[in-house]
Amino acid sequence: MSPSTPIFTAHLFAPLDDNLIRLLRALTPTDWNRPTVARLWSVKDVAAHLLDINLRTASFLRDHHAIETPAIEGYADLVSFLNRLNAEWVLAAKRLSPSVLTDLLELTGKWHTGVMQSLPPFEKAKFAVAWAGETESANWFHIAREYSEKWHHQQQIRLAVGAEGVLLTRDFYFPFLNTCLRALPFHYHRLDARSGSVVLFMVKGEGGGNWFLQKEETGWVLTEPMESEPSCRVQIAGEIAWRLFTKGITREEAKAHVTITGDRALGEPIFHLLTVMA
């Protein structure tokens, strides 16, 4: 796949949600209260956040319902606003039973999928993918970002209850990784290096792959696979990569699962790559 090829993920939302509903219906009361890597959120809290994603998407993009927002003057303001919305919803959702929450997720997941499938892939998205440094994005990238959101939150639940493997397959995991690693050029834009330097990122496992990042005169760009020896190789354990990119593991903990060879300075930025609004 060319690094400039759009990532099409609209067809993945329905099977992703089907896996979520099957998982939630099999959970025990103890499972629902298990802590997750999403900091202070339990399994039930993460499920509630997934419901919020469905409802907000249908309300705003399908029904064109807008809410009052504060002045957003930069990335930090946007993150603060989103964190407040998320916290308010999760607190309110504590009054919902797991059964009601699951039923609502099953219903509203279809609404969310319908919206994603209705968006013309190459038209301008309502929301830019800010963590990739974009101020304007095509719908296909917005849809892929939404997929990465729903994928990693479901995986947070799965990690907490010991059922991670379902989403680590090529069909589900590679699109998530491919979306996240589109942020590499922006993430590296302040790192100076010799023109022509290449960093090879290798995520191991069935759902993994290889990504090549090259320094050109105008900046860093994702490029086609190369046969020449890269300046730096970064190998990441497949089961850890998603956690590293979504604040699900500390940088110190992640270092035990990441191998950097060659020019280490070119590999170190991977520990700071974030593909969530944080």
C-alpha positions in Angstrom: 0.0 0.0 0.0 1.3 3.4 -1.0 1.8 5.8 2.0 -0.5 8.3 0.1 -3.2 5.8 -0.4 -6.5 6.7 1.4 -7.4 4.3 4.3 -11.0 3.0 3.8 -12.5 1.8 7.1 -16.3 2.4 6.8 -16.9 -1.3 6.1 -15.2 -2.2 9.4 -17.6 -0.5 11.9 -20.4 -3.1 11.7 -18.2 -6.1 12.4 -16.2 -4.1 15.0 -19.5 -3.3 16.8 -20.7 -6.9 16.5 -17.6 -8.1 18.3 -18.2 -5.5 21.0 -21.8 -6.5 21.7 -20.9 -10.2 21.9 -18.1 -9.4 24.3 -20.3 -7.2 26.6 -23.1 -9.7 26.7 -20.7 -12.3 28.0 -19.2 -10.1 30.8 -19.8 -10.9 34.5 -20.7 -8.2 37.0 -17.1 -8.4 38.2 -15.8 -7.8 34.6 -17.9 -4.6 34.2 -16.1 -3.1 37.2 -12.6 -4.1 36.2 -10.1 -1.2 35.9 -8.8 -0.4 32.4 -5.7 1.4 31.0 -7.9 4.4 30.4 -6.8 5.8 33.7 -9.7 6.3 36.1 -12.3 4.5 33.8 -13.7 1.0 34.5 -14.9 -1.4 31.8 -18.4 0.1 32.2 -17.0 3.6 31.9 -15.3 2.9 28.6 -18.4 1.2 27.3 -20.3 4.4 28.2 -17.8 6.5 26.3 -18.3 4.3 23.3 -22.0 5.0 23.6 -21.3 8.8 23.7 -19.3 8.5 20.5 -22.3 6.9 18.7 -24.8 9.5 20.0 -22.6 12.5 19.4 -21.9 11.4 15.8 -25.5 10.7 15.0 -26.6 14.0 16.6 -24.0 16.2 14.9 -23.3 14.7 11.5 -26.7 13.1 10.8 -29.1 15.5 12.5 -26.9 18.6 12.4 -27.5 19.3 16.1 -24.9 21.7 17.5 -24.1 22.3 21.2 -22.8 25.5 22.7 -19.0 25.4 22.8 -16.5 27.7 24.5 -13.9 29.7 22.5 -11.4 27.2 21.1 -8.1 29.1 20.4 -5.8 26.1 20.1 -5.1 22.4 20.6 -5.0 22.7 24.4 -8.4 24.4 24.5 -9.9 21.7 22.3 -8.5 18.9 24.4 -9.8 20.5 27.6 -13.3 20.9 26.1 -13.4 17.3 24.9 -12.1 16.0 28.3 -14.9 17.9 30.0 -17.6 16.5 27.7 -16.2 12.9 28.2 -16.1 13.2 32.0 -19.7 14.6 32.2 -21.1 11.8 30.1 -19.3 9.0 31.9 -20.5 10.4 35.2 -24.1 10.6 34.1 -23.9 7.1 32.5 -23.1 5.5 35.9 -26.9 5.3 36.5 -27.3 3.0 33.5 -27.2 -0.8 34.0 -24.8 -2.9 32.0 -27.8 -4.4 30.2 -29.3 -1.1 29.2 -25.9 0.2 28.2 -25.3 -2.8 25.9 -28.8 -2.5 24.3 -28.1 1.2 23.6 -24.7 0.4 22.1 -26.2 -2.2 19.8 -28.9 0.3 18.6 -26.8 3.4 18.3 -23.8 1.5 16.7 -26.0 1.1 13.6 -26.6 4.8 13.6 -22.9 5.6 13.8 -22.1 3.0 11.1 -24.7 4.6 8.8 -23.2 8.0 9.2 -19.7 6.8 8.5 -20.9 5.0 5.4 -22.8 8.0 4.1 -19.8 10.4 4.1 -18.3 11.0 0.7 -14.7 9.9 1.3 -12.9 12.7 -0.6 -15.0 15.6 0.6 -13.8 17.9 3.4 -14.5 16.5 6.8 -16.3 18.5 9.5 -13.5 17.7 11.9 -9.8 17.7 11.0 -7.5 15.0 12.4 -5.6 17.3 14.7 -3.3 14.7 16.2 -1.8 14.2 12.7 -1.2 18.0 12.4 -4.0 18.6 10.0 -6.2 21.7 10.0 -8.4 20.3 7.2 -8.9 16.6 6.5 -10.7 14.5 3.9 -13.6 12.4 5.2 -11.7 9.2 4.6 -9.2 10.2 7.2 -11.9 11.4 9.6 -13.6 8.0 9.2 -10.3 6.2 9.8 -9.8 8.3 12.9 -13.2 7.3 14.2 -12.4 3.7 13.5 -9.2 4.1 15.5 -11.1 5.6 18.4 -13.7 2.8 18.5 -11.0 0.1 18.0 -8.8 1.2 20.8 -11.6 1.8 23.3 -12.9 -1.7 22.7 -9.4 -3.0 23.0 -9.1 -1.3 26.4 -12.1 -3.3 27.5 -10.7 -6.5 26.0 -7.3 -6.0 27.7 -9.1 -5.6 31.1 -11.0 -8.9 30.7 -8.3 -10.9 28.9 -9.9 -11.1 25.4 -7.4 -9.0 23.4 -6.8 -11.4 20.5 -10.0 -10.8 18.5 -9.0 -7.3 17.4 -5.3 -8.0 16.9 -5.9 -9.8 13.5 -4.8 -8.3 10.2 -8.4 -7.3 9.3 -9.0 -5.2 12.4 -5.5 -4.2 13.7 -3.6 -3.2 10.6 -6.2 -0.4 9.6 -5.8 1.0 13.2 -2.0 1.0 13.0 -2.0 2.4 9.4 -4.2 5.3 10.6 -2.1 6.0 13.6 1.2 6.0 11.8 0.0 8.6 9.3 0.8 11.0 12.1 4.6 10.2 11.8 5.5 13.1 9.4 3.9 15.6 11.7 5.2 14.0 14.8 8.8 14.2 13.4 8.5 17.6 11.9 10.7 19.3 14.5 13.4 16.6 14.4 16.4 17.6 12.4 18.3 15.0 10.4 20.4 14.6 7.3 18.3 14.7 4.1 17.8 11.1 3.0 17.7 9.6 6.5 15.2 6.8 6.7 13.5 5.3 9.8 11.8 1.9 9.4 9.0 1.2 11.9 8.1 -2.5 12.3 5.1 -3.5 14.3 5.3 -7.3 14.9 2.5 -9.8 14.8 -0.3 -10.8 12.5 -1.9 -7.4 12.3 1.4 -5.5 12.1 3.4 -4.1 9.2 6.3 -1.9 8.1 6.3 1.9 7.6 9.2 3.9 6.1 9.7 7.6 7.1 12.2 9.6 5.1 13.7 13.0 5.7 13.6 15.2 2.6 14.5 18.8 2.1 11.0 19.9 2.8 10.4 17.7 5.8 9.6 14.1 6.8 7.4 12.0 4.5 6.1 8.5 4.6 7.6 6.7 1.6 7.5 3.4 -0.3 9.4 0.4 1.0 13.1 0.6 0.4 15.7 -2.2 -0.1 18.6 0.0 1.2 19.6 -0.2 4.9 17.6 2.4 6.9 19.3 4.8 9.2 17.2 3.5 12.1 15.0 0.5 12.8 12.2 0.6 15.4 10.6 -2.7 16.2 7.5 -2.6 18.4 5.7 -5.6 19.9 2.3 -5.9 18.3 0.4 -6.2 21.6 2.1 -3.0 22.9 2.0 -0.7 19.9 -1.7 0.3 20.3 -1.1 1.0 24.0 1.9 3.2 23.2 0.0 5.3 20.7 -3.1 5.8 23.0 -1.5 6.5 26.4 -2.3 2.9 27.5 1.3 2.3 28.8 4.0 4.5 30.2 6.9 5.3 28.1 9.2 3.6 30.6 7.1 0.4 30.5 7.0 0.5 26.7 10.8 0.6 26.3 11.0 -3.1 27.3 8.9 -3.9 24.2 10.6 -1.6 21.7 13.9 -2.3 20.0 15.8 0.6 18.3 18.9 -0.2 16.2 21.0 2.2 14.2 20.8 6.0 14.9 18.9 5.8 18.2 18.1 9.5 18.1 15.9 8.9 15.1 13.9 6.2 16.9 13.3 7.8 20.3 10.4 10.0 19.2 8.2 6.9 18.8 7.8 7.0 22.6 6.0 10.3 22.3 3.7 9.5 19.4 0.0 10.1 20.5 -2.9 9.4 18.2 -5.6 10.5 20.7 -6.6 14.0 21.7 -4.5 14.4 24.8 
